[in-house]
Amino acid sequence: MFNLLLSILLWVPPQAQVASKVEWLSATTHDFGDIKRGVPAKVDFRFKNISQDTLLIDNVRASCSCTASDWSEEVVVPGREGVIGIEYDAKREGYFSKKINVFFSGQRKPEKLTIEGYVE
């Protein structure tokens, strides 16, 4: 009896998978390879709105201040494409791997992007 009660109390209903509202047209990880120190490196991540609703990029957050982002504040209508530009400042020598979270309107979990490379 106790086991039955315990299993009922601990049962957590499965959460529905929230489908992404975007399809990434470029890889979500970009390797710059070897780059020169002090010469910023830039990449554009392209996506397509695959939802039935208009889409807006609410925010783009990088894991450090060495990574800057650029995106349009215009609405992306269903079926259209958008671009998020990411720039790494390349001020420190050595290997780097930086995570970027992209927050789209109406989507609770961020989309994840990564840049990496080696600064000489």
Backbone as a printed PyTorch tensor [residue, N CA C, xyz], in Angstrom:
tensor([[[  0.8190,  -1.1960,   0.0000],
         [  0.0000,   0.0000,   0.0000],
         [  0.8640,   1.2610,   0.0000]],

        [[  1.8970,   1.2360,   0.8460],
         [  2.7960,   2.3790,   0.9220],
         [  3.4800,   2.6270,  -0.4230]],

        [[  3.9180,   1.5550,  -1.0740],
         [  4.5920,   1.6890,  -2.3730],
         [  3.6620,   2.2970,  -3.4180]],

        [[  2.4040,   1.9140,  -3.3900],
         [  1.4400,   2.4560,  -4.3380],
         [  1.2410,   3.9530,  -4.0930]],

        [[  1.0770,   4.3230,  -2.8310],
         [  0.9130,   5.7300,  -2.4780],
         [  2.1590,   6.5400,  -2.8620]],

        [[  3.3200,   5.9910,  -2.5930],
         [  4.5690,   6.6610,  -2.9300],
         [  4.7080,   6.8400,  -4.4400]],

        [[  4.3840,   5.8250,  -5.1990],
         [  4.5050,   5.9350,  -6.6570],
         [  3.5030,   6.9420,  -7.2270]],

        [[  2.3350,   7.0630,  -6.6330],
         [  1.3560,   8.0650,  -7.0760],
         [  1.8590,   9.4660,  -6.7700]],

        [[  2.4370,   9.6500,  -5.5850],
         [  2.9420,  10.9530,  -5.1980],
         [  4.1570,  11.3770,  -6.0230]],

        [[  4.9870,  10.4250,  -6.4090],
         [  6.1990,  10.7360,  -7.1560],
         [  5.9930,  10.7730,  -8.6640]],

        [[  4.8380,  10.3380,  -9.1170],
         [  4.5820,  10.3190, -10.5500],
         [  4.4850,  11.7350, -11.0710]],

        [[  5.2730,  12.0160, -12.0660],
         [  5.2670,  13.3290, -12.6990],
         [  4.7820,  13.1280, -14.1200]],

        [[  3.7030,  13.8050, -14.5040],
         [  3.2040,  13.6190, -15.8600],
         [  4.2300,  14.0770, -16.8870]],

        [[  4.3340,  13.3640, -17.9950],
         [  5.2890,  13.7800, -19.0190],
         [  4.9040,  15.1390, -19.5860]],

        [[  5.9130,  15.9640, -19.8010],
         [  5.6550,  17.2830, -20.3510],
         [  5.6810,  17.1880, -21.8680]],

        [[  4.7720,  17.8930, -22.4580],
         [  4.7100,  17.8990, -23.9130],
         [  5.9440,  18.5990, -24.4680]],

        [[  6.5080,  18.0150, -25.5080],
         [  7.6400,  18.6400, -26.1670],
         [  7.1570,  19.8860, -26.8900]],

        [[  7.7780,  20.9940, -26.6050],
         [  7.4420,  22.2270, -27.2910],
         [  8.3340,  22.2880, -28.5230]],

        [[  7.6940,  22.2430, -29.6650],
         [  8.4590,  22.2520, -30.9030],
         [  9.0860,  23.6160, -31.1240]],

        [[ 10.2470,  23.5980, -31.7170],
         [ 10.9270,  24.8370, -32.0570],
         [ 10.1350,  25.5620, -33.1320]],

        [[ 10.1710,  26.8730, -33.0690],
         [  9.4770,  27.6930, -34.0640],
         [ 10.3870,  28.0240, -35.2400]],

        [[ 11.6500,  27.5960, -35.1360],
         [ 12.6000,  27.8990, -36.1980],
         [ 13.2850,  26.6400, -36.7140]],

        [[ 13.6750,  26.7170, -37.9570],
         [ 14.5330,  25.6990, -38.5640],
         [ 15.8390,  26.4070, -38.8820]],

        [[ 16.9400,  25.8760, -38.3740],
         [ 18.2350,  26.5040, -38.6280],
         [ 18.7040,  26.1110, -40.0130]],

        [[ 18.9930,  27.0970, -40.8420],
         [ 19.4430,  26.8700, -42.2100],
         [ 20.9610,  26.7500, -42.2730]],

        [[ 21.6220,  27.1560, -41.2070],
         [ 23.0630,  26.9750, -41.0680],
         [ 23.2790,  26.1030, -39.8350]],

        [[ 24.4570,  25.5460, -39.7250],
         [ 24.7740,  24.7510, -38.5310],
         [ 24.6710,  25.6480, -37.2980]],

        [[ 24.2970,  25.0730, -36.1630],
         [ 24.1710,  25.8540, -34.9360],
         [ 25.5030,  25.9630, -34.1860]],

        [[ 26.5370,  25.3050, -34.7080],
         [ 27.8910,  25.4320, -34.1840],
         [ 28.7950,  25.8780, -35.3180]],

        [[ 29.6130,  26.8910, -35.0370],
         [ 30.5410,  27.3720, -36.0630],
         [ 31.9590,  27.3570, -35.5210]],

        [[ 32.8670,  26.7200, -36.2540],
         [ 34.2830,  26.6800, -35.8980],
         [ 35.0320,  27.6610, -36.7920]],

        [[ 35.5640,  28.7080, -36.2020],
         [ 36.3340,  29.6960, -36.9530],
         [ 37.7070,  29.1650, -37.3650]],

        [[ 38.1350,  28.0750, -36.7270],
         [ 39.4860,  27.5870, -36.9900],
         [ 40.4880,  28.5070, -36.3210]],

        [[ 41.6400,  28.7220, -36.9770],
         [ 42.6720,  29.6160, -36.4400],
         [ 42.3940,  31.0370, -36.8950]],

        [[ 42.3730,  31.9720, -35.9370],
         [ 42.1780,  33.3820, -36.2650],
         [ 43.2760,  34.2080, -35.6080]],

        [[ 43.5550,  35.3480, -36.1840],
         [ 44.6020,  36.2430, -35.6760],
         [ 44.1130,  36.9980, -34.4480]],

        [[ 45.0110,  37.1510, -33.4950],
         [ 44.6850,  37.9010, -32.2840],
         [ 44.3900,  39.3550, -32.6500]],

        [[ 43.3110,  39.8970, -32.0800],
         [ 42.9360,  41.2820, -32.2990],
         [ 42.1240,  41.5340, -33.5610]],

        [[ 41.8820,  40.4920, -34.3480],
         [ 41.0830,  40.6240, -35.5700],
         [ 39.7410,  39.9300, -35.3270]],

        [[ 38.6770,  40.6930, -35.0920],
         [ 37.3800,  40.0780, -34.8000],
         [ 36.9280,  39.1230, -35.9110]],

        [[ 36.2690,  38.0560, -35.4890],
         [ 35.7400,  37.0590, -36.4230],
         [ 34.2190,  37.0840, -36.3360]],

        [[ 33.5660,  37.0440, -37.4930],
         [ 32.1050,  37.1570, -37.5240],
         [ 31.4870,  36.0090, -38.3180]],

        [[ 30.3100,  35.5890, -37.8700],
         [ 29.5480,  34.5670, -38.5760],
         [ 28.0680,  34.9260, -38.4940]],

        [[ 27.3300,  34.5810, -39.5390],
         [ 25.8830,  34.7610, -39.5500],
         [ 25.2050,  33.4070, -39.4150]],

        [[ 24.2840,  33.3110, -38.4670],
         [ 23.4540,  32.1230, -38.3030],
         [ 22.1090,  32.4270, -38.9450]],

        [[ 21.6840,  31.5880, -39.8770],
         [ 20.4370,  31.8110, -40.6060],
         [ 19.3650,  30.8450, -40.1130]],

        [[ 18.1380,  31.3600, -40.0200],
         [ 17.0120,  30.5330, -39.5850],
         [ 15.7810,  30.8530, -40.4180]],

        [[ 14.8150,  29.9470, -40.3550],
         [ 13.5370,  30.1190, -41.0570],
         [ 12.4080,  29.9530, -40.0470]],

        [[ 11.4150,  30.8190, -40.1070],
         [ 10.2430,  30.7220, -39.2360],
         [  9.3490,  29.6140, -39.7800]],

        [[  9.2490,  28.5000, -39.0530],
         [  8.4260,  27.3700, -39.4950],
         [  7.1100,  27.2880, -38.7230]],

        [[  6.8290,  28.3020, -37.9270],
         [  5.5700,  28.3130, -37.1780],
         [  4.4780,  28.9720, -38.0150]],

        [[  3.2860,  28.9720, -37.4890],
         [  2.1470,  29.6190, -38.1440],
         [  1.9950,  31.0750, -37.7070]],

        [[  2.8430,  31.5030, -36.7670],
         [  2.7540,  32.8440, -36.2060],
         [  3.9640,  33.6800, -36.6090]],

        [[  3.8070,  34.9990, -36.4950],
         [  4.9610,  35.8630, -36.6990],
         [  5.9440,  35.6170, -35.5630]],

        [[  7.2040,  35.8860, -35.8180],
         [  8.2630,  35.5750, -34.8740],
         [  9.1440,  36.8030, -34.6980]],

        [[  9.5680,  37.0080, -33.4760],
         [ 10.4280,  38.1360, -33.1620],
         [ 11.5530,  37.6260, -32.2710]],

        [[ 12.7630,  38.0920, -32.5240],
         [ 13.8730,  37.7550, -31.6340],
         [ 13.7830,  38.6920, -30.4460]],

        [[ 13.5250,  38.1180, -29.2750],
         [ 13.4040,  38.9280, -28.0610],
         [ 14.7620,  39.3440, -27.5200]],

        [[ 15.7360,  38.4080, -27.5540],
         [ 17.0450,  38.6890, -26.9810],
         [ 18.0420,  37.6440, -27.4570]],

        [[ 19.3040,  38.0360, -27.4900],
         [ 20.4090,  37.1270, -27.7900],
         [ 21.4510,  37.3630, -26.7130]],

        [[ 21.7800,  36.3110, -25.9710],
         [ 22.7170,  36.4340, -24.8530],
         [ 23.9180,  35.5250, -25.0730]],

        [[ 25.0860,  36.1100, -25.0260],
         [ 26.3280,  35.3450, -25.1550],
         [ 26.8820,  35.0370, -23.7670]],

        [[ 27.7390,  34.0200, -23.6980],
         [ 28.2880,  33.5890, -22.4120],
         [ 29.3690,  34.5210, -21.8770]],

        [[ 29.8230,  35.4880, -22.6850],
         [ 30.8100,  36.4540, -22.1840],
         [ 30.7290,  37.7410, -22.9910]],

        [[ 31.3650,  38.7830, -22.4670],
         [ 31.3350,  40.0790, -23.1490],
         [ 32.2460,  40.1200, -24.3760]],

        [[ 33.0220,  39.0820, -24.5920],
         [ 33.9030,  39.0160, -25.7610],
         [ 33.1340,  38.6610, -27.0340]],

        [[ 31.8580,  38.3540, -26.8780],
         [ 31.0160,  37.9460, -28.0010],
         [ 29.8560,  38.9230, -28.1210]],

        [[ 29.7280,  39.5300, -29.2950],
         [ 28.6520,  40.4880, -29.5540],
         [ 27.6670,  39.8890, -30.5550]],

        [[ 26.4220,  40.3400, -30.4730],
         [ 25.3930,  39.8360, -31.3840],
         [ 24.6940,  40.9890, -32.0870]],

        [[ 24.1660,  40.6900, -33.2600],
         [ 23.4600,  41.6740, -34.0600],
         [ 22.2930,  40.9640, -34.7380]],

        [[ 21.0870,  41.5210, -34.5840],
         [ 19.9170,  40.9270, -35.2100],
         [ 18.8980,  42.0080, -35.5020]],

        [[ 18.0100,  41.6920, -36.4130],
         [ 16.9670,  42.6360, -36.7860],
         [ 15.8330,  42.5690, -35.7680]],

        [[ 15.2680,  43.7150, -35.4630],
         [ 14.1330,  43.7570, -34.5480],
         [ 12.8110,  43.6840, -35.3000]],

        [[ 12.8870,  43.4040, -36.5890],
         [ 11.6790,  43.2750, -37.3980],
         [ 11.0690,  41.8960, -37.2420]],

        [[  9.7740,  41.8300, -37.4040],
         [  9.0350,  40.5770, -37.2960],
         [  9.3920,  39.6760, -38.4820]],

        [[  9.5490,  38.3850, -38.2020],
         [  9.7890,  37.4010, -39.2500],
         [  8.4740,  36.6470, -39.4520]],

        [[  7.8630,  36.8260, -40.6020],
         [  6.5700,  36.1860, -40.8790],
         [  6.7810,  34.7120, -41.1970]],

        [[  5.7290,  33.8840, -41.0550],
         [  5.8530,  32.4540, -41.3460],
         [  6.4330,  32.2130, -42.7390]],

        [[  7.3900,  31.2860, -42.7960],
         [  8.0130,  30.9170, -44.0510],
         [  9.1890,  31.7850, -44.4680]],

        [[  9.4330,  32.8880, -43.7670],
         [ 10.5240,  33.7970, -44.1220],
         [ 11.7730,  33.4860, -43.2900]],

        [[ 12.8820,  34.0660, -43.7120],
         [ 14.1620,  33.8130, -43.0600],
         [ 14.6450,  35.0220, -42.2670]],

        [[ 15.4950,  34.7430, -41.2920],
         [ 16.1230,  35.7750, -40.4940],
         [ 17.5900,  35.4470, -40.2740]],

        [[ 18.3470,  36.4240, -39.7880],
         [ 19.7850,  36.2590, -39.5810],
         [ 20.1700,  36.8260, -38.2260]],

        [[ 21.0640,  36.1000, -37.5490],
         [ 21.6540,  36.5770, -36.3000],
         [ 23.1630,  36.6030, -36.5130]],

        [[ 23.7540,  37.7760, -36.4160],
         [ 25.1960,  37.9190, -36.5720],
         [ 25.8870,  37.8170, -35.2230]],

        [[ 26.9590,  37.0500, -35.1800],
         [ 27.7430,  36.8760, -33.9530],
         [ 29.1910,  37.2370, -34.2670]],

        [[ 29.7860,  38.0550, -33.3870],
         [ 31.1770,  38.4670, -33.5780],
         [ 31.9790,  38.1870, -32.3160]],

        [[ 33.1330,  37.5370, -32.4990],
         [ 34.0540,  37.2580, -31.3940],
         [ 35.2200,  38.2350, -31.4990]],

        [[ 35.5950,  38.8900, -30.3990],
         [ 36.5990,  39.9610, -30.4470],
         [ 38.0460,  39.4820, -30.6190]],

        [[ 38.3540,  38.2290, -30.3420],
         [ 39.6890,  37.6290, -30.5360],
         [ 40.7940,  38.3750, -29.7960]],

        [[ 40.5190,  38.8480, -28.6050],
         [ 41.5240,  39.5920, -27.8360],
         [ 42.4550,  38.6890, -27.0320]],

        [[ 42.0050,  37.4820, -26.7190],
         [ 42.8240,  36.5610, -25.9160],
         [ 43.3000,  35.3930, -26.7680]],

        [[ 44.5690,  35.0380, -26.5800],
         [ 45.1280,  33.9040, -27.3100],
         [ 44.6210,  32.5920, -26.7430]],

        [[ 44.5680,  31.6010, -27.6080],
         [ 44.2030,  30.2580, -27.1820],
         [ 42.8330,  29.8440, -27.6920]],

        [[ 42.4520,  28.6490, -27.2730],
         [ 41.1790,  28.0600, -27.7000],
         [ 40.0190,  28.7680, -27.0080]],

        [[ 38.9130,  28.9090, -27.7300],
         [ 37.6940,  29.4440, -27.1270],
         [ 36.4910,  28.6520, -27.6220]],

        [[ 35.4900,  28.5900, -26.7800],
         [ 34.1900,  28.0060, -27.1070],
         [ 33.1590,  28.8160, -26.3490]],

        [[ 32.2730,  29.4760, -27.0850],
         [ 31.2930,  30.3720, -26.4750],
         [ 29.8820,  29.9420, -26.8430]],

        [[ 29.0160,  29.9740, -25.8540],
         [ 27.6060,  29.6160, -26.0340],
         [ 26.7850,  30.8870, -26.2000]],

        [[ 25.7830,  30.8060, -27.0660],
         [ 24.8790,  31.9260, -27.3000],
         [ 23.4540,  31.4020, -27.1840]],

        [[ 22.6350,  32.0500, -26.3730],
         [ 21.2190,  31.6990, -26.2350],
         [ 20.3880,  32.7060, -27.0090]],

        [[ 19.5050,  32.1930, -27.8620],
         [ 18.6310,  33.0400, -28.6640],
         [ 17.2030,  32.8340, -28.1700]],

        [[ 16.5710,  33.9200, -27.7470],
         [ 15.2130,  33.8810, -27.2230],
         [ 14.2480,  34.4270, -28.2650]],

        [[ 13.3500,  33.5600, -28.7410],
         [ 12.3260,  33.9500, -29.7050],
         [ 11.0040,  34.1760, -28.9760]],

        [[ 10.1870,  35.0690, -29.4930],
         [  8.8780,  35.3410, -28.8970],
         [  8.0270,  34.0690, -28.8950]],

        [[  7.3410,  33.8430, -27.7920],
         [  6.4330,  32.7070, -27.6850],
         [  7.1180,  31.3630, -27.5090]],

        [[  8.4060,  31.3520, -27.2600],
         [  9.1440,  30.0990, -27.0770],
         [  9.9020,  30.2100, -25.7640]],

        [[  9.5560,  29.3680, -24.8020],
         [ 10.1370,  29.4820, -23.4590],
         [ 11.6190,  29.1580, -23.4180]],

        [[ 12.0110,  28.0780, -24.0770],
         [ 13.4180,  27.6710, -24.0410],
         [ 14.1920,  28.3560, -25.1610]],

        [[ 15.3990,  28.7910, -24.8370],
         [ 16.1900,  29.4420, -25.8780],
         [ 16.7470,  28.4360, -26.8810]],

        [[ 17.0000,  28.9040, -28.0660],
         [ 17.7460,  28.1330, -29.0560],
         [ 19.2210,  28.3330, -28.7100]],

        [[ 20.0310,  27.3010, -28.9110],
         [ 21.4330,  27.3590, -28.5090],
         [ 22.3460,  27.3730, -29.7300]],

        [[ 23.2690,  28.3250, -29.7310],
         [ 24.2920,  28.4330, -30.7620],
         [ 25.6540,  28.3500, -30.0890]],

        [[ 26.6660,  27.9460, -30.8480],
         [ 28.0230,  27.8590, -30.3150],
         [ 29.0150,  28.3410, -31.3640]],

        [[ 30.0130,  29.1040, -30.9000],
         [ 31.1520,  29.4430, -31.7520],
         [ 32.4030,  28.9370, -31.0540]],

        [[ 33.3870,  28.5600, -31.8470],
         [ 34.6460,  28.0990, -31.2880],
         [ 35.7820,  28.3840, -32.2640]],

        [[ 36.9880,  28.2770, -31.7820],
         [ 38.1440,  28.4940, -32.6210],
         [ 39.3990,  28.6250, -31.7810]],

        [[ 40.4710,  29.0530, -32.4370],
         [ 41.7540,  29.2060, -31.7600],
         [ 42.3550,  30.5390, -32.1920]],

        [[ 42.6830,  31.3700, -31.2110],
         [ 43.2760,  32.6780, -31.4830],
         [ 44.7950,  32.5510, -31.3760]],

        [[ 45.4760,  32.9580, -32.4680],
         [ 46.9520,  32.8770, -32.5100],
         [ 47.5740,  34.1970, -32.1200]]])
